[in-house]
Amino acid sequence: MSTINIKEPSVVIREKRLGTINAFTGTASEIVSRSAKGELKDCKRKFSQCLGCNQQQAFCQLAMIRDAVVINHAPIGCAGEFADFNFTYRVEQSRRQLPPQLGRYYSTNISEKDTVFGAAKKLEETIRLAYEREHPNAIFITTSCASGIIGEDIEAVADAAAEELGIPVVTCNCEGFRSKIWTTGFDAAYHSVLRGIVQPSEEKSNKINIINFWGSHVFDDVIRRFGYEPRYVIPFSTVEELRHISDAVATIHICPSLSTYMGAGLSQLHGVPEVLVPPAYGVAGTDRWLRALGTILGKEDVAEEIIKEGHEKYVPEIDKLKERFKGKRAYVTAGAAHGQALITLLSELGMDVVGAAVVFVSLYVTLIVTFESGMRNLHWPGLPESGVKDSPASVTHVTVSTL
């Protein structure tokens, strides 16, 4: 079981915490068998600038907190992502009928001279400037390769600023070279929120946490059928809302590759149970997901009602699609969680899935979240149990790549 330790300023990288690999070529049954035994090993590869960056993934979450400032302690080139995330921030505000505002993003603009003489003073000045301009309710400091090489005590700077300003000032250690697995950046952002913002709750609310990027609120109707209210985090949350996510009755993962660290942290530190099944793809997958949620909430009868209604409404139409798709060949390329679920979905539709390329694998091809909760025997529908030689469905080859 992977333990979440918020006393440490830096998150454990996924290579160590989950045994994540980003390169594997072989059969689907082989990767399942070897991962169940903990025998998957990442091959040594040279540095590549074609991969995603830990810092970028951390920024993509923290930058969407509505009343926080994010300071990128880095050379100005690392601020190239500011415009992209500000565009997303503005567009998604409009979709949610939120007051329009610009993202509060700052760069310390570390120079070559700073790498020699230090940039702590620049960081202190930037924190004060950002606070005077924005009056945020929290400030996050994302690190970079340059700040990591300098080796300054950024944690001390943040602690001093928090005491001076009277708001949380939290470091997010996400240097690009810390991990070859770019999703470690998501973990770094959630680690910062868990240790610097989230507070213990005295009693449970009627909220269910849905850890998401910034997509549409597709779970609203289902969650309300169970008698609860959805709470989407982190994007478009406020600092105050994030303080109270420990009072939820459950946590749902839209993408396990994104959110397992936050889910595991809330479970271990605050007793918030996770829905530990693959994403709701296909009829069987959706049934399984609804039953798992119903079990956690103690409302299995509601889950069965929703399943019955869904079958009556959609299964006849799906059966028509099966006739059209029967015999068609498909190749899946996607992120780990969604890619694996799509294999099952396409097989369910009668298609012949001839192969798959997923971005990375964490110890097994089953479900990333299961390792963090110690449940090693949960498998994706259609995938073989450990030791079974037959390939899942018609998949005979899997390539794990760094797309």
Secondary structure, 3 states (H helix, E strand, C coil): CCCCCCCCCCCCCHHHHCCEECCEEECHHHHHHHHHCCCCCCCCCCCCCCCCCHHHHHHHHHCCCCCEEEEECCCHHHHHHHHHHHHHHHHHHHHCCCCCCCCCEEECCCCHHHHHHCCHHHHHHHHHHHHHHHCCCEEEEECCHHHHHHCCCHHHHHHHHHHHHCCCEEEECCCHHHCCCCCHHHHHHHHHHHHHCCCCCCCCCCEEEEECCCCCCCCHHHHHHCCCEEEEECCCCCHHHHHCHHHCCEEEECCHHHHHHHHHHHHHHHCCCECCCCCCCHHHHHHHHHHHHHHHHCCHHHHHHHHHHHHHHHHHHHHHHHHHHCCCEEEEEECHHHHHHHHHHHHHCCCEEEEEEECCEECCCCCHHHHHCCCCCCCCCCCCCCCCCCCCCCCCCEEECCC
